[in-house]
Amino acid sequence: MNYSSGSGDDLPAHARPDEYLAALDPAPTDWVTVLGVPLDESHNWAISSYLTWPAGREHALSEYTFNAWSVGSAGISIEYPSRRTVFNEGLRDHDEQSEFFVQRRTHHDRTEPSVEFTPSFLWYFDAIPSLDGSWYYLDDAGRDHQLVRIRRTDTELRIDVAALPLRRYLAVRERLLVVLHDRVTRLDTVPEPPIEAVDRTEQRHFAFHSGDLRSADRPGFVRLIGKQLVLPIAAEPADLARPHPRDDRFPEFTILVTPATGEQVTATCDPRKLSTYFEDRGTPHYLTRVYFRREVLHRYNSEPSRYSVSSDQVNCLDLWRLPLGANPEGLIETWLGDLGGKLPGEERDHWLAFNVPPRGGRDELRHRRDILGQWVDGPPDPVRHLFEGREQFSRALSRLVGRSVYREWDPADRIAFEGLHLPTSSEQSAADALILTLAKGVIDYLDVKAIRSLPGSDPKAETINCLEAWVKSTGGDPDVLTAPLRVLQGMRSSGPAHARTRGWKATLTRAGLDNLKPDEQFARLLAATADVLEALAQHANAQPEPAGPKAGTGKT
């Protein structure tokens, strides 16, 4: 600060301007506070911001006070000297060379205040709102990145924007962000002589002065008020076509082992450098098989709201898709060129960590389909079989009782059930989580009142007992039609849902699963559950149409 009167040396540390100003960076890389308000009616500080264009830089810093009053509100005004009535939309003020960026509207205290950004800022990032009012965006790999964060306490609210994305937006818009700071600090005494100081650079303009409130309670004050600029990043226009930088690293993956030496041979996955059927570049072919431990899929299986995994591909929302297969040894197989051409750069290091030399042969069905161009059915999908079995079971039994036999899904449970998959490791914990999800979706969501209305069932019995009574009364075999559900319920109750007891081992032994690894146990359990649901559906469909009102209408 350049002092023309007084000094800040005798002020308390928290009242001095130097530390506050030192933290203001025209080229930040962390966060930028673009709006701040006190919530305790103290009115002793505020932060606001607006946009200007490069030609408006000098005008923005010509004064240290706020000059963009007309942005952020719409209304009628009169032009002089023509006295023409014009409508001001509140997005630009050409006289002040300013443009709207962000504001907080209080709505006359009729509802919760809202924070509004200029639409192009959120649109550029295709930003997604969070429940707390913050915003985030997805990169090419489908991962979340926080764009706007809300910091709120009992006394203040601060709206921060991630600095590098903000500066990227400024660059693509060819704009500067002007941030106004106004900070008042009360003092026990009035500074003498009065303080007058200015801080003026190419990136900011601040004034610092003292005053007398003529109050018996802390009459003195100092005020720091001014503007700072936040500058755009330096980037080529072509790089700004996308809201975040592209990861163009193409790691090398192991594609084979030299027989004589045992040395692993690696190759780039950059599709621009790989040979094809149309051009031999002296490099490995695009359709070179690359193998991975099945644990590579754990990341995707663990987030079913974001990823879907099947026997022939992994998908991330509508952002990317990687075709894959599995060889006889259970290794995940994909094409070398697809790792560079279809997998986002942010994901390639993840796959590299699970890359293994080829072993165990190739996925023959995939070879026949992708290389030989043959029409072949894909490998059996036990998860899809389960979903189909549950749907058949639901339709068939609902026809018998005249109402749905399954309760409405909780959204979180539905996402978890639809993300059901075979374990990606032999760890018991992996199988435990899947057993809980399977039992919840198949048994726990059954509407016991609907099941109790099946012919022959006990109106006071639990779900599986009711099913078993119905099966017996209609000539079915409970050992075939309900025993697998008891196994599922028994494994859930004696294992994952509670502390393991002797009942866990007893259940495994009765089901013939005791000599299998946890992942193999779950695969068997999944298949048996799908089969029994399908069998129950067939048994229900073999029953005569219920008498009375048309089933499924809910009418009495």
N, C-alpha and C positions, 0 to 999 in steps of 0.2 A: 504494500500500500504506500502511496505517496501522500504524506500528511502535510496539509497546508495550515493546520491548526491543531494543537493538542497532540496526544500520542496514545497509542494503545498499550504502552509498557506497564502502566499502573492498573490496567483492568484485570479482573479475574481471568484465569486461563480460558474459561468457557465463553467469555464475552469477546475475546480477541478474534479478529477475522482471519488471521494467517493460516491456522490449521484447517479451517473450513475451506478456504480458497485453494490450499495446496492439494486437497482431495479432488478438485474438479479437473477432469481430464478431457480435452477435446477429442482424443482418440482412444476411448475406453475399450477394454476387452472383456469386462465382467458384466456389470449391470449398470443401467442408467435410471435414476429416479426421474420420471417424467411428470408425475403429479403427486403432490403431498398436501394433506390438510390436517389441521388439529381437530379432534373430535370432542374436546372438553371445553369448547367455547373460549379458549384463551386467546385465540387470534394472534399469537405471537410469532407465527411463521407460516410460510406457504411456498409451494413449488408448483409451477405450471409450465406449459411448453406449447410451442407452435412451430410450424414449418415455414421456412423461407427459401427462396431460390438463391443461387450464387450471387446474382446481381443485387440481391437485397441484403447482402451481408453487411455492407457499410451502414445501410439505413437501420438495420436491426441493432447495431452496436452504437449508433449515434446517441442514443439515450440509454440510461440504465433502468428506466422505469418501463412498465408494461405498456405496449402501444397497439396491441392487436385485439382491441375490445370487441370488435364486431364479428370476430370469428367464434363459432360455437353457439350462435343464436340467430334465428331468422326473424325478419320483420320488414315493415314498410319504412322507407325513409324518403325525404324530399331532397332532390338535387337542386343546387343553386348555381347560377342565377336563373336557370330555366324553370325552376319550381316543378320539375317533373317528378311524379311519384314512381318509385322503383322498389322492387322487392329484393331484399338482400337475403340470400339463402344461407349465409353463415359459414360457408366453406372457404371463402377467400375474401381478403381485403386488399384490393389492388393499390390503394393509396398507401397502406402501411406495408405492402409487399409481404403479406403474411397469409398463411394457409392453415386451416384447422388440422390438429393432430389428435388431441385427447382432452376430455373433460369429464367431470363428475357432476351429474344432474341430481338434485335432491327431490324433485317432483313435489315441492310444497309440503314435504313431510307426510304425504298421503301414502307413500309406500317406500320400500327400501331404495336408497339412492342407487344409481346405475353409473357405470363407467363406460364411456363411449369413445371408440377410436375411429379415425377416418377409415372408411371401408377398405380402401386399397391396401392398407397395411395388413389387415387380417386376410384379405383375399390373396395377397401375394404369397403368403405362407400356407394358404388353405387351412387357416388356424381352426382349432377345435376347442370349444369352451369346456372348462371344468366347473364342477358344482360350486366352488368357492369364488367364481368370477375370474379366475386366471385363465390363460390360454396356452395351448401347446400346439406343436406341429409334428408331423412325421417326416423322417428322412426317407431316402430311397429304400432303405432296408425295412421300413415300417416301425422304427424305434421312436419313442417320444422324446421331444426336446421342448423344454419350457420356454415360452416366448414372453409371456407376461406373468408376473407373480404379484400377489397381493400380500402386503405386510400390514397387519392390523393389530392394534392394541386397544386398550380402553381409552387411550388419549390421542391416538393418531392413526392415520391411514396413509400408506405409501404405495404407489403403483410403480413397479420397476419393469423395465423392458430389457431383455438380453441384449447386450451391447453390440456384438458382432452381427446378429441378424438385423438389428435396428439400423446399423450403419450400412449393411447390404441394401436394405430398403431405401435408405437415403441415396445411395449410389445409383440404383436403378431408376429412381424418381428424379435424380439430379436436384436434390434438396439438401438443406442444412436444417438441423434441429436447433431451435432457440429455447433454452431452458432459463426461466426466470426464478430467482431465489429472493425471498424476502424474509429476513430473520431479525426479530426484535428481542433484546435481552435486557431485562429489568435490573437496575442497580440500586444499592442502598443510598448512594449519594450521586449527585449530578457531577459529571466530570468537569473539571475546571483547569485550564481553559477548555472551551467547547472543542470537540473533535470534529474535524473535517478532513476526509481523505478520499482518494480515488485510486482505483486499480484499473488500468486500461492497457489491453494488449490486442493482438489481431484476433484472439479467440474469446475475449470477454471484456465486459465493462461493468465495474462495480463501484458503488459509492458507500462510504462508511461515515456515519455522523452520530453525534450524541444529542440529547435533548433533556428537557425538564418537564415532567408531567404535572408539576406543582401539586403533588400528592404527599400526604404525610407518610404514606406507606410506600417505601421504595420509590422515590420521585424520579430518580435518574434512569436513563435508558441509552442504549446504543443500537443502531439499526444498520444492518448490512443488506443492501438491495442491489440487484444487478442481473445481468444476463451472461450466460456462457453459450458457446456453440458446441454442438456435437457434429463432427465431420464425417462424411461418407468414407467407406473403405476405398482403397485404390484397386480397381478391378476393371478388366476389359468388359465391354458391353456383352460379348458372347458369354462370358462367365456369369453374368447377372441374369441370364434368361431363366435360370433356375433359382429357387429361393434359398438353396444351400449348396455348398461346393460339392462337386462330384469326386468320389474316391476312385481314382483311376489306377490304383495299384493292382497288379496282376501277379499274385504269388505263384511260385512253381510248386506243382504237386507231383508226388511220386506216381509214376505210371508203370514201372516194371523193375525187375531186379536182374542184374547181369548174372547169368548162370555161373560163369567161371569164377567171378570174384565175390559174388553176393552183394555187390554195390548197388544201391538204389539209384535209379535213373529218374530225374525230374524234368518237367517241362512246363513252360508258361501256359496259363489258361487264357491268354489274350487271343480272342478269336481272330483278330486281324493278322496274327502271326502264324496261325495254324493252317495246315494243308486241308484241302477239301477234295471232293470228287472232281471238282472243276479246275483246281489249281494246286500243283505240287510245289510247295515252298521249301521243300527239304526239311520240314519240321514234322512233328507228330500230327496225326490226323485229328480233325475236330471231334470225330466220334471215337476217340481213344477212351477206353473204360478207366475210371478212377474209383478207388474203393475207400470206404470209411467205416469206422466202428459205429455200431448202431446208436451209441450214446450221442452221436451228432444230432439226433432228432429230439433229444430231451428238451432243449430250449424251446422248440416249437410245440411239442406236446404239452408243455407246462403252461402255455398261454393260449387256451382254445378260443378266447375272444379275439385274438389277433391272427393266429395261424390255424390252418387245417392241414392235417397230414393223412394221406391215404397210402395204399400199397404202391402207387405209381407216381406220386408227386407230393410236394409240400407247397402250400400257398400262403402268402401273406396278404390278407385283405384283397384289395384290387391292385396291389402294387407290384408284386412279382410272383413268379411260379417257377419252380425247378422240377423238371421230370426226374424220376429216379426209379430204382428197382432194388431187389435184394437177391444176392446170389445164394447158392445152396448152403454156404457157411453162415449166412445171416448178415454178411457185410452189405452196407448200403452202396449201391452202384449208380454212377451218373457219368455223363459225358464230359470230357475235359473242356470242350468248347463252351458247354452250357455253364460251367463254373465261372467263365469270364463273360459270357454273353447274356445269361439269364439271371445269374445270381448277383445282387448288388455288391458293390465293392466293400461296403461295411460288413458284409457277411462272410467274405472269403477267408479272413483270418480264422474265423470260428471253424469253418470246414477244414482248413489246413491243420488245425490242432488235432483232428480226428482221422487224418489221412493215414492209410496203411498201404503197404505193398500188396499187389494183387495176390490172392490165394483163394482156393475153394471153388474155382470155376466161375462161369458167367451166368447171368440171369437169362436162361434160354428163351423164356416167353418174350422178354424185352428184345432180345436179339432177333427173334423171328418177326416181331412187330415192327421194330424201328429200322432194322438193317435189311431184312428180307422182304419187308412190305407185305407180310401175310396177315390175314384176318384171324386173330387168335383171341380167345377170352383171357382176361387177366387172371392173376392168381386169386384164389378164394380170399374174400375179405371178411374175417370173422366179426369185425365191428359192424360192418354194414349188415351182415346176417343178423346180428343182435337187434339192430334198429328195426329191420324188417319184421323180425319175430315179435318185438314189442308192439309194433303197429298192428300186426295181424291179431295178436292176442287182445289188444285194446278194442279193436273193431268188433271182433267176434263176441266177446263177453258183454260189451256195451249193448249189442243187439239183444242179448238174452235178458238183461236187467232193465233195459229202457233208459239208461243214463250212462254217462261216462264212468268207467271204472278207475280212471286216473284223475287225480286232482290237478288243478291248474299249476303250471310250473312257476316256481320262483325264478326270475331271470338268471340269477347267478348259478342256481342248480342246473338250469337248462343248458347254459353254456358249458358247465363242467361235464354234463352227461354227453352232450354232442361232441365234446373233445375226448371222449373215451378212446383208448388206444392200447396196443400191446406194450408191455414194459420195455424200456430201452436199456435196462440193466437187470442183473440178477439180484439186486439188493431187495431185502424184504420190505424196506420202507416204500420203495416204488410200487410194489405189488399191493401193499396195504392201502395206499391212497386210492388205487384203482378199484379195489374190492369195495371200499366205502362208497365210491361213486356209482359202481354197478348196482350194489344193493339198494342205494337210495333211489335210483332211477327206476328200478324194476319192482321193488317190493315196498319201500317206504312211501312212495307216492301213490300207491293204490288207495282208493277210497274205501275204507273198511265198511262203511254203510252200504255202498253199492255192492260189494262182494257178499255181504251178509244176506242180500236179497236174492242170491242165486238159489235155485231149487235144491232143497235138502240141506242147506247150510245152517249152522247154528247161529241164531241172531245175536248171541253174546260172545261168540268165539273170535279169536284173532284171525288175521287175514289168511295165513297159509292153512290153518285148520279149517276155515270156511271153504277154501278151494278144495281141500282134500275131501270134506264131507260131500261137496257137490260132485266131485269126480266119482266117489263111491256110489252115490245115489243114482248116477247116470251110467253105471256099468263100466267106468274107466278103471285103470290100474294106477293106484297112488304111487307105487314104486317107480313108475315111468313118468307120470304126469305131475307129481308134486315133490318127490324126493330131491331132485336137483335144486329146487328152490329152498328146501330145508338146508341143503349143503351150503348154498350161498349165504343164507341167513346165519347159519352156524359159524361159518368162517368170519363173517362180519362181527358177530357178537363175542366170539371167543378170542378174536385176534385184534384187528385194527381198532375196533370201537372201545375196547377195554384192555386192561392188563391181561396178558396172555395167561391162560390156565391150561390144565390138562385137557380141557375140552377142545382146545385148538388141535392138539396132536390126534385126539380121538376123531375129530371131524375129518382131518386129512386122511387118516387111515381108512375110515369108512368109505370115503370117496375115492380111494386108490391114488391119492396125490402125495402121500408121505415120502416117496422116494424121488420126487421131482424138485427142481430148483424153484424158487418163488415165481420167476417169470413164466416158467413152464406150467406151474400150478394155475396161475391166472389165465393163461391161454386155454387150458382145459376147462376151467370154470366158466369162462366167457362162452366157449363153444357149447357147453352143456346147458347154460342158461338160454342161449339163443334157440337151441333144439327144443327145450321143454316149452318155451313160449310158443313156438310154432306148433308143437304137438297139442298144447292146450287150445290153441286157436282152431285147429282141425277138429278136436273133440267138441268144442262149442258149436262149430258150424254144422256138426252132424246132428245136433239137437233140433227138435221141431221148433217152428216159429212160435214165440210166446202168444198166448191168447190175450184178448183185450185190445186196448189202444195200440196203435202202431209203435213198435219199439223204437227208442231213440228220440221220440218227440218230447218226452218229459211230461206229456199230458196225462191226466187221470180221469 
